[in-house]
Amino acid sequence: MDYEMGSAGLSHLSAAGAAAMVDVSGKAATERVAVASGRIVMRQETLELALSGNAKKGDVFGVARIAGIMAAKKTHELIPLCHPLLLTKISVDLEADPALPGILVSARAKVLGQTGVEMEALTAVSIACLTLYDMLKAVDRSMRIEAIGLMEKTGGKSGDWKAEGEQPAETPRA
């Protein structure tokens, strides 16, 4: 049964609609980079607490950064049919934005491999935002996680791609 580009042109489905991991063994190993970003919007007082370092659960920026990095490394355990990758770099940056008010989160993932790292970058941003929420929810349950998306990717057969329009967070450089 052919699992490459099956039902409706989706690579993770056979012609019969069965789920399958894509065989990437025939692809060349190239450098691939993906940048994702998102944000968490909160009350001004909550942002000030996060910046002060006096949150009950500790250093919210440091813990969220570590959580994002750890999540990127475990993406294949969280998302079905996602290939395990030997990441060569993952960075997670957080920046306070008083105009929201909130925190901008961005992640840059890099690999020398046969498949892209978009899911790793997106997972890093998502988990970093969720960690911020968890660490600050005792003082602000109204926080909103927004605008998580892929900002750019480079490498691979499909080539380079960059999002158009507003980018919710600065893109870190590895």
C-alpha positions as CSV (number, residue, x, y, z in Angstrom):
1,M,0.0,0.0,0.0
2,D,1.4,3.4,-1.0
3,Y,1.6,5.9,1.9
4,E,3.2,8.7,0.0
5,M,0.7,11.4,-0.9
6,G,-2.4,9.4,-0.4
7,S,-5.9,10.7,0.3
8,A,-6.4,14.3,-0.8
9,G,-2.7,14.7,-1.3
10,L,-1.9,14.4,2.4
11,S,1.4,12.7,3.1
12,H,0.3,11.0,6.4
13,L,-2.6,9.1,4.9
14,S,-2.8,6.2,2.5
15,A,-5.1,6.2,-0.4
16,A,-7.5,4.3,1.8
17,G,-7.3,6.9,4.6
18,A,-5.1,5.0,7.0
19,A,-2.6,6.9,9.1
20,A,1.1,6.3,8.5
21,M,4.4,7.8,9.2
22,V,6.0,9.2,6.0
23,D,9.2,7.4,4.8
24,V,11.9,10.0,4.6
25,S,14.8,7.6,4.0
26,G,15.1,8.7,0.4
27,K,15.5,12.4,1.2
28,A,18.8,14.1,1.4
29,A,19.9,15.3,4.8
30,T,20.1,19.1,4.7
31,E,20.1,22.0,7.2
32,R,16.6,22.9,8.1
33,V,15.5,25.8,10.3
34,A,12.0,26.8,11.5
35,V,10.9,29.9,13.5
36,A,7.6,30.0,15.3
37,S,6.1,32.7,17.5
38,G,3.1,33.4,19.7
39,R,2.1,35.5,22.6
40,I,0.2,35.4,25.9
41,V,-1.9,38.5,26.8
42,M,-2.4,39.3,30.5
43,R,-3.3,42.1,32.8
44,Q,-0.6,44.8,33.3
45,E,-0.3,43.8,37.0
46,T,0.4,40.2,36.0
47,L,3.1,41.3,33.6
48,E,4.7,43.4,36.3
49,L,4.7,40.4,38.6
50,A,6.3,38.2,36.0
51,L,9.0,40.8,35.4
52,S,9.6,41.3,39.1
53,G,10.8,37.8,39.7
54,N,8.4,37.6,42.7
55,A,5.8,35.1,41.3
56,K,5.0,32.4,43.8
57,K,6.2,29.7,41.4
58,G,9.6,31.4,40.8
59,D,11.3,32.7,37.6
60,V,8.5,32.5,35.1
61,F,10.7,33.5,32.1
62,G,13.4,31.0,32.9
63,V,11.1,28.1,33.6
64,A,9.0,28.8,30.4
65,R,12.2,28.9,28.3
66,I,13.4,25.6,29.7
67,A,9.9,24.1,29.2
68,G,9.8,25.2,25.6
69,I,13.3,23.7,24.9
70,M,12.3,20.4,26.6
71,A,9.0,20.3,24.6
72,A,10.8,20.7,21.3
73,K,13.0,17.7,22.1
74,K,9.9,15.6,22.9
75,T,7.7,16.7,20.0
76,H,7.7,13.2,18.4
77,E,6.3,11.8,21.7
78,L,3.4,14.3,21.7
79,I,2.3,14.5,18.0
80,P,1.4,11.2,16.3
81,L,3.4,10.3,13.2
82,C,6.0,13.1,13.8
83,H,9.6,11.9,13.2
84,P,12.0,11.9,16.2
85,L,14.8,14.4,15.3
86,L,18.3,15.0,16.5
87,L,17.9,18.8,17.0
88,T,21.2,20.7,16.6
89,K,19.8,23.8,18.1
90,I,16.6,25.0,19.8
91,S,16.3,28.5,21.3
92,V,13.3,30.0,23.0
93,D,13.1,33.8,23.6
94,L,10.6,35.6,25.7
95,E,10.0,39.4,25.6
96,A,7.7,41.5,27.8
97,D,5.4,43.7,25.7
98,P,3.8,46.4,27.9
99,A,1.6,47.5,24.9
100,L,-0.3,44.2,24.9
101,P,0.2,43.8,27.9
102,G,1.8,40.4,27.7
103,I,4.8,38.3,26.7
104,L,6.0,37.6,23.2
105,V,7.4,34.1,22.7
106,S,9.5,32.9,19.8
107,A,11.4,29.7,19.1
108,R,14.0,28.7,16.5
109,A,14.7,25.1,15.8
110,K,17.5,23.7,13.7
111,V,18.4,20.2,12.4
112,L,20.6,18.6,9.9
113,G,18.2,15.9,8.7
114,Q,15.7,14.5,6.2
115,T,12.6,16.3,7.5
116,G,11.7,19.7,8.7
117,V,11.5,21.2,12.2
118,E,8.4,23.2,12.0
119,M,6.5,21.1,14.6
120,E,9.4,21.4,17.1
121,A,9.4,25.2,16.9
122,L,5.6,25.4,17.2
123,T,5.6,22.9,20.1
124,A,8.3,25.0,21.9
125,V,6.2,28.2,21.6
126,S,3.0,26.4,22.6
127,I,4.5,24.8,25.8
128,A,6.4,28.0,26.8
129,C,3.1,29.9,26.6
130,L,1.2,27.2,28.6
131,T,4.0,27.3,31.2
132,L,3.6,31.0,31.5
133,Y,-0.1,30.6,32.0
134,D,0.4,27.8,34.6
135,M,2.9,29.9,36.6
136,L,0.7,33.0,36.6
137,K,-2.8,31.6,36.7
138,A,-3.1,32.1,40.5
139,V,-3.2,35.9,39.9
140,D,-4.8,36.1,36.4
141,R,-7.0,33.4,35.0
142,S,-8.1,35.7,32.1
143,M,-4.8,35.4,30.3
144,R,-5.1,34.4,26.6
145,I,-2.6,32.5,24.4
146,E,-2.8,33.9,20.9
147,A,-1.3,34.0,17.4
148,I,0.9,30.8,17.6
149,G,2.2,30.2,14.1
150,L,5.1,29.4,11.8
151,M,7.0,32.5,10.8
152,E,9.6,31.0,8.5
153,K,11.3,27.8,7.5
154,T,14.3,27.1,5.4
155,G,15.8,24.0,3.8
156,G,14.4,20.9,2.4
157,K,12.9,20.0,-1.0
158,S,10.1,22.6,-0.7
159,G,12.6,25.4,-0.2
160,D,12.3,28.5,1.9
161,W,9.1,30.0,3.2
162,K,8.3,33.2,5.2
163,A,4.9,34.3,6.6
164,E,3.5,37.5,5.3
165,G,2.0,40.3,7.5
166,E,2.3,41.0,11.2
167,Q,4.7,38.8,13.2
168,P,3.6,38.5,16.8
169,A,7.1,38.0,18.2
170,E,10.7,38.8,17.4
171,T,12.5,35.9,15.7
172,P,15.5,34.6,17.7
173,R,18.8,33.8,15.9
174,A,20.7,30.6,16.6
